[in-house]
Amino acid sequence: MIHLQRAMVAGLDELAPDPTAVRAALQSAIKLEHATIPVYLYALYSLDEQKNAEIGAIIESVVVEEMLHLTLAANFLNAIGGSPVIDEPGFLPSYPGPLPGGVEAQLTVSLAPFSLDKQLPAFLMIEEPENAIPYPKLAADADAVTIGQFYQAIANAIARRGDDAFVNPPRNQVGPDLMPESIVVVDVATAMRAIQTIVEQGEGTTKSPLEVVGNGYAHYYRYMQIKEGHLLEPTGGGPAPKDEYAYDGPTVPFDTSGVYPAPTNPGPYPPGSAQALANDNFNYTYTSLLHVLHALFNGTATSAQMNVAIGLMMSLKGQAKAMMSGVPNPAVVAGPTFEYQSTNPGLRTATGQ
């Protein structure tokens, strides 16, 4: 279970919380939701899709919902008069390092190929709920809060502010027509639904591993299927929640030969090298995606804008998998660094500009 610094909830426990504090917390939530995406994507891109299809599908399904959570936090922030910021260098975390707002000594998050002994335990720690079923609750640090408590503090703060805290008419909302399962946030009730979706898709509930919104298991239990080597399935009931499901479904195999030999926490690469050129191209594409998403969350919520974002996401996947698998030169293997890069030095060199 990840613990966050108590500063993440500063100002949210007042009788009438300052709207500035709520907006700051939601911007922090957006950064937190984004920070896991490069880590999960790096592991996903390191997998040979033919040899580790089941594990790849699980990780990809989590990434899709992390993007939904980022969208919901952005909708919430827009709904109370804020403006999401995701297209600046400070938005991207540094790897290796803690998650944004995380207690530094608890977990160092790395960009690394998928592994059962290192990356999977990190994923489980990130996603572990406060009361995992059937695993015991971890002792909490009195000077820290869990991710679930962080979101609950935001929910409590906006409930105390009431519907008057919301902009009327609604502004800059990304709805379910563009992002499946997204929620247009207009008042306390819809804000609570957005928070509930984020928390329960990540953690499940205290009584079930199932998502309340969606058709699958919460992220922690999806990753546990990889650890246990079997899908989680209902058992037909029992005297306690832990007896209602078991990891005894079809196997989730892991083929160690199906992981590309990409570096852990890659870079910096020698200037002018093939690795540097490929990495520059990836980072430029990734930064372009942040620009597009920033516009999407700040008033350009159109299908055309979403299509551009999807196209950039597909391009990133192709670029990363080529780097990691050694295409076109098997002797030159690299990994993307997920850094902010608004220009592409390689493109300027190629065009003579």
N, C-alpha and C positions, 0 to 999 in steps of 0.2 A: 504494500500500500504506500502510495506517495503522500508525503506531508508537505504542505506549503507554508511559507513564512506567514506569521500572523499579520504582517503588514499588508498582505493581500486583501484582508477584510477590514482594513482601517476605515473608520467612519461609517461603517454599515450598521452598527448596532445602536445608533442614536435613535431617540424617540421619533424624530423627524430627520432621517438621513439626508445629508446634503446631496443634491442631484449630481454634483461634480464627483463625489466619492463613488456613487453608483456607476456613473459613466466610466470612471477610471477602472473600476473592478471589471466591467464588461470588456473594456479594451484589453485588460490583462487576461481575461478568459479567452478572447480571440487569439492572443499570442500563445497561450497555453495549448489550445486546441490545435493550432497550426504546428507547434513545435514537435509533436509526435509524428506528423505526416512525413517529413523527410526521413526520419528514422525507420518508420515502417516501409516506406517506399524503397529505401536502400536495400533492406532485407528482401523485399519482394522482387526487385529487379535482379538480385543476385541469384535467383532460383531459375534453373532450367525448367521451363514450363512443361516439358514432356515428362521429366522425371519426378517432379514435385508439384504436380498439378493441384492436389488437395490442399497442401499447405499454402500454396500461392493464392488459391481461391479464398481461404480463410483470411489471410492478411489483407487481400484486396477488399474484401467486404468490410473490414474494419476501417480501412482508409476512406472508403466512400462515406461511411457514417461520421468519421471525424470531420470530413468536409461539410456534411450536413450540420454538425454541431457548431462549426465556425460560422456557417450561414445563419443559424438561429441566434447566436450571440450577436452577430452583426445586425440582424433584424431588431433585436431587443434594444441595442444601443441606438439605432436610428429612431426607434419608436419613442425614446425619451429625449430626443433632441441632440444626440451625439453624432459623431461621424467616424466610422471605422477607419483606422489607418493600417494598411498592410503593405504599402509600396515604398518603404523607406528602409535603409540598411539596418537600423536598430530593431526592426521587426523580426529579423531572422536570428535565431539563437546560434551560439558557437558550439561546435562539437569537437572534442568531447566536453561535456559540462552538464550542469543540472538543468532540469526543465525550468522555464521562466517562473520565478517565484518559489521554486522548490528549495527544500532544505538541502544545502550543498553537500553535507556529509552523507546523505542518505543514498543517493543514486547518481552516478555519472553516466549520462546517456551518450552513446557513441553511434557514429555511422559505421555499420559493420555488416558483412554478409550474414545471412541467416545461419544460426547455429542453435542446437538444443541446449548447450551448456552455458552460453553467454547471452545472446540476444533474446531468446525466448524467456528466460527468467526476468530480464529487464522489462519485456513487454508485459509479463504477468504482474510485475510489481507496479508498473504504471497504471494498469487497469484494475488492480485488485480492489474490490469493494470493501466497505467498512466491516461488513458481516458476510464474508464469503461462505457459500454453502459447498461442502460441509467443513470448511477449513476454519480454524479459530481466528478470532479477531486479534490483530496485532496491538501491542501496547501503544497508546498514543502519546506523543510528546506534548506536554502542557503548553509549550510555546509555539505550537504548530497547529495547522488545520488540515483536514483531508480535503481532497478535491470535492467530494460530495458536500462537506461542510461549507466550503467556499461558495459553491453554487446555492446552497440553502441560505447563506448569509445574504446573497444578492436577492434571492426571492423574498426573504423576510423584509429587507430594506424597501423594496419596491411595493410590497403589500402595505407597509406603513405609510408610504407616500400616497398610495391610492391612485385612482384613474386620472386624477388631475396632472400626474407626472408625465402623461403621454401626450405626444403631439397630435393635434387634430386639424386637418385630416392626416392619416398615416403617410409616412414618407419613406422612400427608398427601401421598400420591402421586396425581398426575393421570395416569391410564393411557390406553391407546389407545382405550378405550371412549368417552372424552370428547374426546381430542385425537388424531386419527389420526397414527400413527407415533411417538407418545410412548413413552417407556421408563420402566417402574417401576424405580427405582434402589434396590437392596437390598445390593449388595456391590461389590467392586472391578470385577468383570467387567461388570456392568450400568452402572456409572459410566463405564467406558471406552467402552462403546457409546454412551452419551449424549454424551460429549465428541467422539467420532468423528463422530457425526451432525451436531453443531453445526459442527465445522470443515469437514467435507467437503461439507456442503450449501452452506456459504458459499464455500469455496475450490476444491472438487474435489480431485483427487489430483495428484501430480506426473506421472502417466502418462495421465490422462484428465480431460476436463471434466465427466464424468458424476458425479452424486451416487452415493454408496454406498447411502444410504438415500433412497428416493424414486424417481421415474420421470423425472427431468428433468436439466437441466444445473445445475451450481453457479451461485450468484448472479452471480459475475463474468461468466461466459460468457453468462448470460441477458441481462445489460445490454449486453454487447459486441454482441449481435445488433441492438440498437437503434442503436448507433454505426455498425455496418457496413451497416445497412439490409437485412439478410438473416438468415434463421434459420440456425443452425449445424447442419450435417448431416454424417454419416459419408461419407468418400470411398471407402471400400473397402480401406483399409489403406495402409501406407507404411513407409519405413525408420525413421521417428521419430514420437513422439507427435504432433508438430505437423503431420504429413502425414496423420493419420487422420481429421481433421475439417476442414471449410472453411465459411466464411460464404457459401455459394452456394445456400441453400435459398430458399423463397418470400420475397418482400419483406416488410420491416417498415417500412411507410411512416410518415412523420411529417407531419401537416398542421398548419402553424403557426396556421391559423385555428381549429384545434380545441383551443386552450388559452385558458381563461378569463383575463381581465385582473386576476387577483388580485394583491395587493401582496406584495412580498418582505419577510420579517420583519415581519409586520403588527402594528398597534397601536403605542401605546395609542390607543384610540378616544375621542372626546369623550363625557363622561358623558351618558347619556340619549339618545344618538344611536341610530339604527337599527342601525348597525354594532356599537356597544357592547352593545346588548341581544341581538343575535344571537350575539356572541362570548361573552357571559356564559352564555347558554343552552348553547352548545357546550361551554365549559369545565366547566360544572356536570355535563353529561352525561359528559364525559370523566373527570372526577374520580369520578363515580358508578361508571364502569366500573372504575377502579382499585380502588375499595372492593370491588366484586364479585370481581374477580380476586384481590385480597389474601385474601379469605375462601376462595376456591376453592383457593388454594395453602396455606392454613393450616387445613385440616381439613374444609372444606365442599365436597368434590369430588363433587358430585352433578350429575345431568343437568339438574335444575331450575336450579341455580346457573349452569351453562354456558349454558342457554337464556336466562337473564337477560343474561349477558354478550354473547351473540350479538345479542340484541335491542338492547342499547345500542350495539353496533358498527354495526348497520344504521341506527340513529337518527343516529349521528355522521356517517355518510356522507351521509345526506339533508340534514342541517343544513349541513355543509361545502359541498356542491355548490350548495345554494341561495345561501349567502353568496357563493361565488366567481362564480356565473353571473348574479347580480343578480336573484334571485327574492325577493319579487315585484316589486321596482323595479329595472330595468336600470341606473338611474343610481346605485344604491347597491351597490357591489361591495366585498366585504371578504374577509378570510381569517381562519381560527381561529388563536389564539395558543398553543394547547396548554399552558395554565397550570392550576395546581392551584386549584380553586375549590369549596369545600365547601358554599357557599350560592349561591343565584341571586338577585341583586338585582333583576333584571327580573321574576322570578316574584313577589317580594315586592311590587313596585310594582303589578303587574297585579292582584294579589289584595287590595291595600290593607292588607297586613300590615306 
